[in-house]
Amino acid sequence: MITLDDNSMIGRGTLRACYLHPQDETLIIKVGRADRVGGNDANRKEFLSFQKINKRHDKLDHISRCHGFVETDRGEGMVCDCIRDSSGEISQTIWDIVVREDACDIENILEVARTFCDYLIDKDLFLFDINLKNIVLRKDRDNNYRAYAIDLKGPYDNKEFLQLSSRITFLGRKKLKRRSKQLLERIVEFREQREQLKKLAR
């Protein structure tokens, strides 16, 4: 069993918390939050989505890989890649950069996000929950960014009644294009509203 320390928590979502793997700095462990229901289900959905994506594509750019499940002192956890900058620092989400960073080249962030969205659409990777907190930007030695999706529930977390966009390619692409447009719009909006958002996040 793996013991997770509070100090190793690097992120927390609605249903899950994310911890650095205590034995491997290249990995993280996602576990369900003790105060919420549904974390284990979210892990299962994400792992199923990754398996489907991995089966269809030999090489995966822009995607954080999932490696299976482990037992921790906080319940079952899912092991995934820890995306790090070339410097070794843990890569920040788009939200962190756009909202928290004083110096932010918003046009560059938008261009990186467009490249990421184009990749998803081109490869039919229907990850519809592409919000600013589910995408990290890995910085290389030349300070260039590459975007990575770190939440892959995608078609297994589709809220549609019949989930047609997860089953029919044309509808999936159409929906993904809408979500991509929303992402780009929100990057601009969140940058403009960063002071209010920082207060809400405290």
C-alpha positions, -999 to +999 in steps of 0.1 A: +000+000+000+012+035-009+010+062+018+001+097+005+012+128+024-009+160+025+022+179+015+024+159-018-010+170-030-005+191-061-041+196-072-077+191-063-108+189-085-145+184-078-142+147-072-106+138-070-073+149-055-039+146-072-007+136-053+029+132-064+038+095-064+061+091-033+083+066-051+085+080-087+086+118-094+075+111-130+041+099-119+011+112-100-018+094-082-054+105-085-077+094-056-113+102-048-119+130-023-130+117+011-157+144+013-172+137-022-188+107-039-178+096-073-140+099-074-134+062-080-160+062-108-142+092-124-109+073-123-125+043-140-140+065-167-107+082-173-088+049-175-114+034-200-111+066-221-073+063-221-074+026-231-096+035-260-074+063-272-042+043-267-056+014-287-064+037-317-031+057-317+004+043-316+018+077-306+000+101-283+011+138-283-006+162-259-020+134-237-010+124-201-009+086-200-027+065-174-008+035-160-033+016-140-044+014-103-027+011-070-039+008-034-032+038-012-040+048+024-067+071+009-084+044-012-078+032-047-057+055-069-050+058-106-014+063-116-008+089-144+022+108-159+034+138-141+039+165-168+070+185-159+088+214-176+123+208-190+136+224-158+119+197-137+092+219-123+056+206-124+039+221-154+012+246-147-024+246-160-036+272-184-057+285-155-027+290-133-008+308-160-036+330-173-050+339-138-020+339-115+009+350-137+015+387-139+035+383-171+015+363-196+018+363-233-019+357-240-015+355-278+011+328-273-011+309-249-040+311-274-018+298-302-007+269-281-043+261-272-053+263-308-026+238-318-038+215-290-075+218-300-066+211-337-048+180-326-078+167-307-101+174-337-077+159-362-073+127-342-110+125-332-100+126-295-134+135-281-123+150-248-151+174-243-142+187-209-113+208-221-114+236-195-084+257-184-078+235-153-077+202-173-048+213-196-012+219-185+014+237-205+049+221-205+077+246-210+108+235-228+143+250-226+135+277-251+104+287-231+081+273-257+049+256-245+032+223-254-003+216-241-012+183-225-047+170-215-046+158-179-083+147-176-093+121-202-128+110-191-141+124-224-168+102-240-173+082-208-184+114-190-208+127-217-238+143-201-260+139-233-290+117-229-281+094-259-244+104-260-245+106-298-215+129-300-195+100-284-208+075-309-210+094-342-177+109-355-193+139-373-213+149-342-182+144-320-161+167-342-188+193-342-191+193-305-153+193-300-151+224-323-177+242-301-158+233-270-125+244-285-140+278-294-153+281-258-118+273-244-102+300-265-129+325-255-125+316-218-087+321-219-093+357-229-122+362-205-103+347-175-072+369-182-095+399-182-112+388-150-080+375-133-082+398-102-118+386-093-109+350-100-078+351-078-100+364-049-125+336-054-097+310-055-083+319-021 
